[in-house]
Amino acid sequence: MEQRALRVGIDVGGTFTDLAALESWSGEVVVRKVPSTPREPHRAVVDALMALVAGYESPPAIEFLGHATTIATNALLGQLGLELPRVALVTTQGFRDVIEIGRQNRSEIYNLLVERPRPLVAREDRLTVRERIDYRGAVLVALDDEQIARVCHEVARRKVAAVAICLLHSYANDLHERRVAEALTAAIPGLRVTRSSEIDPEYREYERCSTTVVNTVLAPIVERYLERLQRDLRDRGFAAPLYVMRSDGAMANASQILARPAAIVESGPASGAVAAAALGARLQTPRLLSFDMGGTTAKAAAIVDGLAQVATEYEAAGRTHSGRAVKGSGYPVRFPFVDLAEVSAGGGTIAWIGEAGSLRVGPLSAGADPGPACYGKSDRATVTDANLVIGRLNPHHLLGGTFAIDASRARRAIETLAGQLAMSVEATAAGIVTLVDDAMAKVLRIVTIERGLDPRDFTLVAFGGGGPLHVCALADELGIARAIVPAHPGIFSACGLLGAELGVTEVRSVLSSIAEIDADEMDRRFAASEARARCVLAEQGAAPSTISFRREYDGRYRGQSFELTIAYEREPNVVEDRFHSAHRARYGYHVPGESVEIVGARLTAHGHVASPTAVPPMPRHPERSRRTAPLRRRLWIEEAFVEAPVFDRAALGGDPQIDGPAIVEAYDSTTYVAPGWTLSLDGDLLILQRGAPA
């Protein structure tokens, strides 16, 4: 008899922690949703697993556990209980202030009193050694043992939690960094040491130093979190290997994450884009817009040619303005991440009255505790309360009846704002929804129009607890004619963890014009990278037959200060043509005849823990329902109440065609079909089309 087993994905969000589990014996996906525990995020993971196994008379074994977490981001943002540890930095003499000087980017150009991000290493903990290596790797000033001994003594005296080592041009020759690291490890057993030549072996001193320092600061926090989580899992009898989502949408096991915690700063948002890409592959739809609206934020990403768009650098813990990252407000981290635009616009985003007496929404959020007013713990109006007042949400309960809603409390919270605005409660609630729709439409424009993409060429995929409520308004705003709401949209990001691949990324500096590159030498370097990546993936349990590689170059016009990533090719002319095309697509122009310089050689490797054919990209079997006939509910539309049908998503069958306005309720989310839109069913997907389908 075949052993019953579960493949589980758990995504920790700001308000809820979502779980999706694939049953090996049935192919069905079971979902659970529990409140997040911000002060002890690992506890919600265990709570979700306990809620899962409670549904089985004889709990099956868990063979795979994928996890997406915001622990790293929260630590850098200063969350209570995640205080950053004291760390030291060892760098080349004369370069101790690189991490503070940075690039002179000002996050607020016209603010004379603007404050830069607080350095993660205090100046007195930045130690220097006399040594020098040039950009080609030649040793100009040798590092002597006396310098190393002094550093070891100073580090021991300071009793720091970890040490970052970033010596000048170590990407070209890591000899001196290795000597310092080996001496520190021998002199201070148990000390965490991070070398820049291991974490980020690329040129640009500031970005390499910042990435190394961020990795060093996060190491003790992430290690403590994963150790507590794994201990609690073992204590409850869960012995499955733990895999964590990285910022680039690939997975790595816990031991790999402990070596490179900076790789999970954007772990949480990445899994939703991965799930959207898998949906696109299933539907053979190469262009999708991933839109995820949760309890605290809304995130957007573009899926082009079946792949989530990936950027190579971002600023951790930086601010955003209208969905755009504010340069100079965070800590640069040079690690691939899914190119997301994010805005503080979620179900828990708080509405308030500004100084000019105008209605404002965000950026503050009620989070999981106290949550929206309708959760019964707060009296501040949120986006969720506004949707409830205008009739889009169930006035009695959510989560299939397991989560009670206090509609009267939500109405009183909106009334407080309405009184100050001299408007009706319904008009005020509708205004809140309109404002948050406008904020979320901006992030969709950022990942399309501002990237040289036409949103009208895309299908919008809406998920998260709030995405399906706002999908029609966002599609109208961008001229998108078709949208999809997947099965279990409120747990879609967790579903993305079920089929995510293991991944390894390795980048090596090249710094050479295309004409000077030796194609045979580059082939040997890529082959060596592939051999290393294959070993790392195999150690994590990747099936050899599933491992694949992608070779790429990071190129630029000579003299530019930014790069574009293009597919590798042996022939220089082909590489040059690809770069010109990529530059024209991104920036609207190219420079024929201009010399193209290759800055780095990038290898990306992927593999599956199990055969990908055994892992469906998302659930195909929504939960069953007892209600078959639609109810009726009053919806506030264009300054008046309108009677509209309310359908149970699990009861939809056959080939229904539902004209808006209408509501479709499910366990984990509610879909609003706006006037002028038509909803149909395609297997487990809700298809929204502007106007009647052809």
C-alpha angles and dihedrals in degrees: 000000000000114000114245113237139170131218107206135196122188124189118190110212133181093259108015136022110223128207130191121182127189114213111220093206099049106022089229124132119229117202134201132181124196132171114270120244103216096187092049106023093173090063092064089053090056091043090055092051091048090051088051098051091043087071093063126074088209108023113226123227119270108229099176132025119189119187136191116194141176094205094116095048092045091052093053090046090056102251113184111261093026099081113170115249127238110263136174131225124212113198143154117290109272095025103080093111097050093104091053099041092047117158096319090248110161114211089205110033098193098039109099091191097049114146121222119220112283110261111253091219120052113234093243089057093056106098126189137206129200106245139111136201121178127230092267093053100257115144109238098169117022120225111239129208093246091063091050093048091051092052092049090052093049094047092049091049092053095051093217123177095230143355131226119204119201116163125178115277093353088146086073096042123007096186096113094043091052092050092052092046094049092049093049093048091050095045097044111033114211095020114142109233125186122192119203090215088062100040102037114005096181135110124260108085099215097051092044092049093046093049091050093048093048089050091050095048093048096046098083093043096048091042091053092047095049093044091052091046094048092045092051090047091052091047089056092048099257107137101165117128111261120233123186128207113242126214091258094059097258127112132237131182120254095261091055091049091052089058093049111023092160086072092072101050089110095031097124101055095042098070094064092056089048090053091049091051090051089051090052090052091050092050094038087236107141098189119059135152112220112213119182120181113181135163098290110015144021120223133191133192136172122235109204123181089352095304131106107239111253128202124200102221140028141164112255116220090006125147126254130213117200088340096310122116111246106230114231095021098098145030116283113238117186102207127112115266136173105269099245133167113210136189133182094252117121140130090278096048109129123236118214144161117261128219091267090055094255127137113257133184123204161298090159116076133201088219120189094316119070089359126181119338091254089064087071102242105083140047097205117107118240138179090266090055090050092052089049094052094051091051102253096116130056107266094213111041149343134212094049094306097311096103114059120217127210102211095175092056090051090051092050090052091053091045090061090060094039091056092056091048095043088232134123119269092245094048090049091050091048089050091054090052092048092051094050090046089055092050092049094047088060093062090051089053091050094058093044119024094030089050093051094260128128110229090207088070091060138079113227117230111198123195143141121085092293106028098090091051092061103029098103094050092049093047090050090051093054099037093247112156101193134045136176131211109195126214111282094007092178089062098033094115090055088050088056089063092060095069102024117132128235110249143197126187124191125180125186127187118249107165097183138121116253091247091058097049118111105220093201091052091049090051089053092049093049091047090053090049090050091052091052092046092049090055093048092049093046091051089055093052103263114160107243093227091059098053115112135171137214121198119203142167128222104218141174142169108271109271096024119125097214136057140215123214115233135174116272121249132169094226112082093210092056092050091049092050091048091052093049090050093048092048092049092049093049102037105020097246144054135199112235113212094016114133114256118214124203110219102177144007111227126197122189120188128187136185140163128241086216132017107290090226088067092056117069112209093235141354117293099186117065118201119277121252138206097208115083105161118072120246125219127241135176113246124193106232125165097344096315142075117254127190110238135173121254114210130195106233094210090057095053112110143152114026106320123180114198120187119207142284092064142118127227114195126200137170095267106023147010125233120211115206104202125211110279092032130102126206125208135170125245107181104293094347130094109219117203118196127183106241124350114328115255 
